Amino acid sequence: MPEGMTVYELPDFDWAIFDCSGPCPKALQDVNTKIWKEWLPGNPDFEFPGRVNIEWYGDGDPSASDYHAAIWIPVKKK
């Protein structure tokens, strides 16, 4: 591991993965808002266990209209 980097060990979670397409940061911000204001509060099956979430960034130009990224949210059954 390179100097200055930190390793984080995450508990074994199930993950809800939300794909995102479009220029960043707006496209990612829009998906993030929908996750936290719509999907999670309205989901009868899952809740957020209060840990971390992960943002994945694809290759290419983040300002491109077809740029691909994703947000991973750990979830647990209610």
Phi and psi restraints in degrees (value plus and minus 20) as a CYANA .aco file:
   2 PRO   PHI     -84.1   -44.1
   2 PRO   PSI     128.2   168.2
   3 GLU   PHI     -79.1   -39.1
   3 GLU   PSI     120.3   160.3
   4 GLY   PHI      69.4   109.4
   4 GLY   PSI     -28.0    12.0
   5 MET   PHI    -111.3   -71.3
   5 MET   PSI     135.4   175.4
   6 THR   PHI    -144.2  -104.2
   6 THR   PSI     118.6   158.6
   7 VAL   PHI    -117.0   -77.0
   7 VAL   PSI     108.4   148.4
   8 TYR   PHI    -132.9   -92.9
   8 TYR   PSI     108.5   148.5
   9 GLU   PHI    -119.2   -79.2
   9 GLU   PSI     104.0   144.0
  10 LEU   PHI    -119.9   -79.9
  10 LEU   PSI     123.5   163.5
  11 PRO   PHI     -80.6   -40.6
  11 PRO   PSI     143.3   183.3
  12 ASP   PHI     -95.4   -55.4
  12 ASP   PSI      82.1   122.1
  13 PHE   PHI    -129.9   -89.9
  13 PHE   PSI     140.1   180.1
  14 ASP   PHI    -106.7   -66.7
  14 ASP   PSI     131.1   171.1
  15 TRP   PHI    -146.6  -106.6
  15 TRP   PSI     115.9   155.9
  16 ALA   PHI    -115.6   -75.6
  16 ALA   PSI     104.8   144.8
  17 ILE   PHI    -133.2   -93.2
  17 ILE   PSI     104.6   144.6
  18 PHE   PHI    -134.6   -94.6
  18 PHE   PSI      93.8   133.8
  19 ASP   PHI     -94.5   -54.5
  19 ASP   PSI     130.3   170.3
  20 CYS   PHI    -156.7  -116.7
  20 CYS   PSI     113.8   153.8
  21 SER   PHI    -152.7  -112.7
  21 SER   PSI     110.1   150.1
  22 GLY   PHI     114.3   154.3
  22 GLY   PSI     155.0   195.0
  23 PRO   PHI     -86.8   -46.8
  23 PRO   PSI     118.1   158.1
  24 CYS   PHI    -115.6   -75.6
  24 CYS   PSI     130.0   170.0
  25 PRO   PHI    -109.5   -69.5
  25 PRO   PSI     -29.8    10.2
  26 LYS   PHI     -78.5   -38.5
  26 LYS   PSI     -64.9   -24.9
  27 ALA   PHI     -80.8   -40.8
  27 ALA   PSI     -63.2   -23.2
  28 LEU   PHI     -87.0   -47.0
  28 LEU   PSI     -60.6   -20.6
  29 GLN   PHI     -82.9   -42.9
  29 GLN   PSI     -59.4   -19.4
  30 ASP   PHI     -83.6   -43.6
  30 ASP   PSI     -64.8   -24.8
  31 VAL   PHI     -84.8   -44.8
  31 VAL   PSI     -63.2   -23.2
  32 ASN   PHI     -79.0   -39.0
  32 ASN   PSI     -63.1   -23.1
  33 THR   PHI     -82.7   -42.7
  33 THR   PSI     -63.3   -23.3
  34 LYS   PHI     -83.9   -43.9
  34 LYS   PSI     -57.9   -17.9
  35 ILE   PHI     -79.8   -39.8
  35 ILE   PSI     -73.4   -33.4
  36 TRP   PHI    -101.2   -61.2
  36 TRP   PSI     -43.9    -3.9
  37 LYS   PHI    -122.0   -82.0
  37 LYS   PSI     -41.2    -1.2
  38 GLU   PHI    -141.3  -101.3
  38 GLU   PSI     -81.4   -41.4
  39 TRP   PHI     -84.1   -44.1
  39 TRP   PSI     -73.7   -33.7
  40 LEU   PHI     -88.3   -48.3
  40 LEU   PSI     -68.0   -28.0
  41 PRO   PHI     -83.1   -43.1
  41 PRO   PSI     -50.1   -10.1
  42 GLY   PHI    -112.6   -72.6
  42 GLY   PSI     -16.9    23.1
  43 ASN   PHI    -109.0   -69.0
  43 ASN   PSI      97.0   137.0
  44 PRO   PHI     -97.3   -57.3
  44 PRO   PSI     -32.8     7.2
  45 ASP   PHI    -123.5   -83.5
  45 ASP   PSI     -48.6    -8.6
  46 PHE   PHI    -146.5  -106.5
  46 PHE   PSI     134.4   174.4
  47 GLU   PHI    -155.9  -115.9
  47 GLU   PSI     142.0   182.0
  48 PHE   PHI    -106.7   -66.7
  48 PHE   PSI     104.4   144.4
  49 PRO   PHI     -99.5   -59.5
  49 PRO   PSI     -13.1    26.9
  50 GLY   PHI      58.6    98.6
  50 GLY   PSI      12.3    52.3
  51 ARG   PHI    -132.7   -92.7
  51 ARG   PSI    -155.5  -115.5
  52 VAL   PHI    -118.8   -78.8
  52 VAL   PSI     144.0   184.0
  53 ASN   PHI    -147.2  -107.2
  53 ASN   PSI     142.1   182.1
  54 ILE   PHI    -141.3  -101.3
  54 ILE   PSI     117.0   157.0
  55 GLU   PHI    -129.0   -89.0
  55 GLU   PSI     110.1   150.1
  56 TRP   PHI    -130.9   -90.9
  56 TRP   PSI     112.6   152.6
  57 TYR   PHI    -136.3   -96.3
  57 TYR   PSI     105.6   145.6
  58 GLY   PHI     -97.8   -57.8
  58 GLY   PSI     154.5   194.5
  59 ASP   PHI     -93.8   -53.8
  59 ASP   PSI     138.7   178.7
  60 GLY   PHI      90.7   130.7
  60 GLY   PSI    -188.6  -148.6
  61 ASP   PHI    -107.0   -67.0
  61 ASP   PSI      92.7   132.7
  62 PRO   PHI     -81.6   -41.6
  62 PRO   PSI     -36.6     3.4
  63 SER   PHI    -112.3   -72.3
  63 SER   PSI     -21.1    18.9
  64 ALA   PHI     -93.3   -53.3
  64 ALA   PSI     129.1   169.1
  65 SER   PHI     -87.5   -47.5
  65 SER   PSI     -38.8     1.2
  66 ASP   PHI    -130.5   -90.5
  66 ASP   PSI      -1.5    38.5
  67 TYR   PHI     -83.7   -43.7
  67 TYR   PSI     119.3   159.3
  68 HIS   PHI    -134.1   -94.1
  68 HIS   PSI     109.8   149.8
  69 ALA   PHI    -162.1  -122.1
  69 ALA   PSI     158.9   198.9
  70 ALA   PHI    -175.8  -135.8
  70 ALA   PSI     135.2   175.2
  71 ILE   PHI    -139.6   -99.6
  71 ILE   PSI     109.1   149.1
  72 TRP   PHI    -129.2   -89.2
  72 TRP   PSI     104.6   144.6
  73 ILE   PHI    -137.1   -97.1
  73 ILE   PSI     104.1   144.1
  74 PRO   PHI     -90.2   -50.2
  74 PRO   PSI     121.2   161.2
  75 VAL   PHI    -156.0  -116.0
  75 VAL   PSI     137.0   177.0
  76 LYS   PHI    -156.9  -116.9
  76 LYS   PSI     130.6   170.6
  77 LYS   PHI     -84.1   -44.1
  77 LYS   PSI     120.0   160.0
